[in-house]
Amino acid sequence: MKLQDPIGRWGSLAPWVAMPLALALVTFVGHWAGANAPTIGSIYLVAVLGLAAWGGWAVGATASLAAMLCFNYFFLPPTGTLTIAEPANWVALISFLIASTFASRLVATARREAAEAQRRRQEVEILYELSFALFAVSQRPGVLGEAAARTLRAIGADSGLLLLGDTDSSMETASTVGEPVETEEAALREARESRRLVERGDLVYVPLEVGGTLHGVLVARGTSAPRTVLEPAGRLLGLAVERERLLAEAAHLEAMRESDTLKTSLLRAVSHDLRTPLTTMRLEIESLERQLEGHPQARASVRGLSLEQERLSRRIDNLLSLARLEGGVARPHPEPVPPASLFRAARESLALILAGRPVEALVDPRCPDLWADPSLTLEALVNLLENAARATPPDRPIEIAAGPAPQGVWIEVRDRGPGLPAGVRRLLESPRDPRRTAESGDSASGGLGLRIVQGLVEANGGALALLDRPGGGTIARLTLPAAPEPEEIEI
């Protein structure tokens, strides 16, 4: 829909041509009918108002002056001259001139306001139709080309192209409508930087800005719409581009949510299916230990099998807990946890693995209680302690320590092993991706266990850091919130 000029070219010239003809006709009819001065003055006034309504203020003012001269020359005595004999006729003539001029001014103003209202109405209709076409008709993603075509058609352009990109990035062509358009780099850069309309010949560069963010530039050729339509149309197309981005993000988030749900369901199924054979294995191992009372070598082998069964069972429990947290099925329930009690429970959970190994527990007297979920924190500490036991030689001690931190409480597990592989450290610093864990081949070195620890600690509002220990080995440091101090009760 294009804006139409309510006057037109012919309308700007016709009133000037009609003005002398209309005044001559009024003069002829009035002179032929022998009309008196008040009657012919009223007819002249009607003619002036009609010409002012048609041609505007300039035509009305000129017609008022011409009508006054005709009125004086043909109808005020002495007729045939511009001389006025009676003073009363001066008053009548001046009153006529003032009335006709003022009336023509009012009529011209009303006509101009009516034309402006008509133009505004057409602009509103264009923008309404465009907004309806962009947002009400189609709600599916991937329709930027259609949106650009609708916008160009609404502003009366015969061709154009849609460029996407912000102020800093390079522009990419998202859609081309009609014949190819050669853009001018300087004009495009000016539109992006100034975020205002830029006109170069028959091309108009319309920035697509929404909420202070530039999403692209629409280049239109041969548009007939004024600036008051182009700028809102650019904002509407910018909203369409922003909606396209949000729809893509929503689809991505929905895919991630479904992936998390599938992963959680798979882990639950695997964990459930593995629990039954693991329980059977544990019962069979205990039965073998009782039957091999007099065979120490065989009992040692069975004890090693028992350790691996316990480790596998514990790992499955860890995976299930992490899956519940990530899937939103379970939430941490923090409460005050004394570090000494946490250390004692961890050592009891690893009684078989730590049997005969020196383990030193150090708790700073100033260390406050943790504010964390006891079961999740215990699982994390057990994993770290198990990794330390595998890495440390049997004759070297393992240290577990706790102390106050600026942001809470730190817990460290210190070993004297060969140190942490660089691949495991990079794995913890990168976004979680199971494929990277499998490809790195570091699960045997504790990569999977450390991933689980990281997830459990982050669920409690803490963080995991891996440090090189002076003299050799690794320090696994947990930073967790401290329990709030109890309020003093005034008696």
PyMOL commands that set and color helices and strands:
alter all, ss='L'
color gray80, all
select helices_A, chain A and resi 8-33+37-55+57-75+87-136+144-154+185-194+227-291+296-326+339-349+374-391+422-429+434-440+443-445+447-459
alter helices_A, ss='H'
color red, helices_A
select strands_A, chain A and resi 159-164+172-177+198-200+203-210+213-221+335-337+359-363+370-372+398-405+408-414+463-468+474-480
alter strands_A, ss='S'
color yellow, strands_A
deselect
rebuild
show_as cartoon
